[in-house]
Each structure stands twice: as C-alpha cells, then as structure tokens.
Amino acid sequence: MAMLEGKVAFITGAASGIGAGTARRFAQEGAMVALADVQQEEGEGVAGEITKAGGRAIYLNCDVSDPDSVRQAIEATVSEFGRLDIVFANAGINGVWAPIDELQPEEWDRTLDINLKGTYLTVHFAVPHLKRAGGGSIIITSSVNGNRTFSTPGASAYSTSKAGQVAFMKMIALELGRHQIRCNAVCPGLIHTNIEERTEQRGTEKIGIEVELPQGSPAVNEGEGDPVDVADTCLFLASDLGRHVSGVEIYVDGGASLLR
C-alpha cells in the first residue's frame, strides 16, 4: 500500500519549487492534496498534472498572511476531502536583503508576515481538524539560514523569520504531542527553485561578508539539491516512518552548512 494512502495533505506555497515537488510526491504515495498558493495558473497546472496522473488534487487561492484567506482554504480542503492529516507550512519569500539601516520597516514586516505569521496562521486554523482526525503531521519549511548559518549578507529579516519558525515548531511539538500531532521542520540549503529570482538585494556588497571555498564544497553534491530531495524528507516526516519523530529540524543540504 502507498505510504500516504487515504491521507489528506494541505500544502502552502504549492504552486512551485519545494511545495509543488512535495505535492507531487505526496500524491504519488496516495495522498489527496490541496495546493494553496497565490500563483493561480501555476497552482492549477500542478493540480491538473496530479489529477491527470490518477491522483486527487485541488488548487486553492490562499494568501498565508491573511487570516480569512487561510481559514477559508483549510475549510475548503476539509469540505472537499472530508478530513485533514498532513499540513505542510511551506509558503515563504526571501524578501529584501539589505543592510539593516537601509532595510525598511515595511520590508521587514512583509517578510515576517508571510514567513512567520503565515506559518502560525496555517497551523492555527489546521490544528482543530488534525485533532478531529485523531492526530497528524505538521511540517514547516525553515532554512539553514538563521538556524545553522548566518553569513548571508543583508538577510536579517529572512533569517529571523526562519529561526522563529524552528522555535515555534518546538513549542507546538510539545503542546500537541498528547493529541498525537507531530511537528517538525525541514531546513533546506541550496535547492534549485525560482525563489532567488524573486529576491531583491540592495547594497549587500557594502556589508562585507563573503564565504569562499576555493576547492568547492566537500558536501554531498557540493550542497546543491532539488525539490524532490526536500519532498522525500517531508514524506518521511508525514508518513508512519516518522511516527516517533517530533520537535526536530532536519537539515536538507548535503551537510554544506556544517562549513559555516
């Protein structure tokens, strides 16, 4: 039997990158998948691809920084599939990377609203449904930045949001354990997605932080990975293989962040 047969997964940021890769992987293992994102065309495309392959998937327009939007998306998921078992709080942005005295308050707020508040809102509205299902798995996409490395120039807002996600995960792992709800975080390193294209870097060269590896990184594949590498880690955490794993962050970077 497939590893997620009969399970229902709600995935934010599911239209591209790690979210889309994980949606496909979960569907391959029998899960019914709700893809929540603001990129409608891309999200509907991934949902259609899963359906064409014989799976069940829906796309839901969802702005994770907006409480009503998140609540409605989760309620629509439960209405469509009848339950909720897996929550992947994956939506996030790199935001603006700039010297701290040049980073504007509204730029800081936007990064924290999507990355950290969005994670809280996703979990907040999902937990009652997970409790009703008798348990489940919550997975949060954090990062090596802010948890193991601190050498990305200008990424103070991003790294703060990613560190906050791990602290939040550890708090709710204990809080929800008696309800048989597990909570973990994946911390990717360099994963080939298009998130870098949506990163605004402004004046970061003035900060003067530079990491050089003249002979290349000794990490697995020099630390570079693909969305499926994160998706397979999420599959472990979502399935019964990870039934006794809760409250941990897993670094998915081939060991590259050990250097920094």
N, C-alpha and C positions, 0 to 999 in steps of 0.2 A: 504494500500500500504506500502511496505517496506520503511524504513526511508531514504535509500540512493538509491532508485530505479533510474536507468539511470545515476548515477554519476560515474565519473572515479577517482580512487584514485591511487596516486603514493606513495609507501612506501619504504623508505630506511631501511636497516638492517632488511629486512622482512623474512629472512630465519629461524629465531629462536626467542625465547623469546617474548618480547613485540611486535616486528614487526610482527612476524608470528601470534600471537594471535589477533592482530588488523586486519591483512589481513583477517583472517577467519571471524571475527566479522563483518567487513565491507561487505564482500561477502554475509554473511547471510542476511544482510539488503539490498541486491540488487545492491551493487556497483560492477563495473568492476575494477579489481585490478591488478596493475603492481607491482611485488615484485622485488626490486632492492637490490642486495647483491653481495658479493664475494664468498659466500658459495654455489656453483652451485648445488651440489647434494641435499643439504637440501632445497634450494630455489625451485628447480624444484619439489621436493617432496611436498612442501606446495601448490604450484600452481596446481599440479596434484590432490591433495586432494580437493581443492576448485572446480576444474573442474568436478571431479567425483561426487561431491555433487550437481551439477547443476549450479554452478556459472561460471563466466568468469575470468580467471587469466592468466598472463604470468610471466615468470621469466626473468629478465634482469641482466646480469653481470654488476656490477657497483661499481667502487672504488670512494667513495664520496670525496676523497681528490684530485682527478684528474679532472680538468675542462672538458676535452673532454669526459671522461667516463660519467660524469653526464649529460652533454648536449645530448649525444647520447642516453642515457637511457630515458630521458624525451621525446626526439623527437620520439623515438620508441614507447613510450606509446601513444602519440597523434596519431601517424600513425596507430597504432593498433585499438584504441578505438574512435578516432575522436575528442577528447576533453580532458580537464583536469579540475577537480573541487576541488579535495582534495589533499593536499600534507602533508605527514607525514614524517618530517625530524627526523628520529629515530635512524639512524646508529650511533654507538658510541663505545668507548672502555674505560675500566678503566685505561689501560696503566700501567705504572710503578709507584708504590708507594714507595717512598724512602725519606730519609732526604734531604732537599733542597741542601745541599752542596755535596751530593752524586748523586742526580738526574742529569743525563747528558743532555746536550743541545739537542741532537738528540732524546732523550726520551721525553723531553718536547715538541719538535716540532711535533713528531708523534701524541701525544695525542691532541694537539691543531689543527693539520691538519685534523684529522678525525672528532673530535667532533665539533669544532667551524668553521673552514674553510669549512668543509663538509656541515654544516648547511647553511652557506652563499651560497655556490655553488648550493645547491639544490633549495633554494628559488630564487636565481638569475636567473637560467635558467627556472624555473617554472612560474614565475610571468607573462611574456608575454602571456602565454597560459591561465592563470587564468583571465587576463584582457579580452582576446578574448572571454572567456566563459561568461563574464558579472559578474564575481565575484567568490568567492570560500572561502575555509578554509585552512589555514596553521596551522599545529600543530607541535610543536618542543618537542622532549623528552629531558628535562633537568634533574634535580635531586634535592633532598633535600640538597645534599652536595653542598656547595658553595652558597646556597640561604637561607637556614634556619639552617643548621648545619655545623660546622667547626671542628669537633672532630675526623675526620678520619685521623689517622697518616700517613703522607707521601703523601697524595692525593692532593698536591698543584696544579699540572698540571690539574688533573681531575676537581677539584673544581673550578679552574679558568675558565676552558672551560665551565662548567655548568652555572656559574654566567654570563659569557659572552653571552651565548645563551639567557638568560632571558632579558638582556639589549638589545640585537639585536631584540628580539621579540617585545619589547615595542616600539622600534624605528620604525620598519616597520608596526606595527599595526596602528600607526598614519599616516604614509606615504601612506599606501594602502587603508585606510578606504574609501576615496572618490571613489575608484574603486569597492566597495562592497566586498573587500577581508578582511576577518578577520584573525587575527593571535594570537595564544595563545600557552602556554607551559604547558605540564604536568611534574610534578616533583615527580617521584616515590621515595619511600623509599625502604624498603627491599622487593623486588619482586623475587619470585623463578624463576630464569633463570640460564643459564650456564655461565653468564658473569664473575662470580667470579673465575671460573676455568681458565680463560684467563688473570687473574690479576697477575702481578709479584710484590711481596712485598719483599723489600730488606732493612734490617736494621731498619724497622719501630719501633721495640721494644725499640730502643735507644731514640726515641722521647719522650716517657714517657707520652703520652696522653691515658687515659683509662676511659671509661664511664661504670660504674657498676650500675645495677638495681637489687639489691638482691632479691626483691619480684617480679621481672618480670615487663614488661612494662604494664601500665594501658591502653594503646591504644587499639583500636579495633583489635582483633586477635593478640594482642601484637605487632602490627605494621607490621606483615607479610602478604604479598599478593601474588597473582598470576597474570600472564599476562592479563587474562581476566578482572581483576579489572581496569587495565590501559586502556584496549581496550574499555570498556564500557564508561569510561570518554572521550576517544577520539571520540567515537560515538556521544556523546552529543555535543562535540565541532564541529564535522564535519557536523552534521545534522541541520535541521531547529530549533531544540530545543535550539540550541546555537546561534540563528540568531542575537542576540543583545549582544553577549559576545565577546569582543576583547581586547587584550592587558593585559591579566591576566595570572598568573601562578597558576595552581591548584595542590595542594599537595595531592598525592595519597599514603598515608602511614598510614591511620587509626588514624592520629593525633600523631604518635610516635615522630616526630621531634619537637613537642612543648616542649618536655622534655629537649632538649639540647641547 
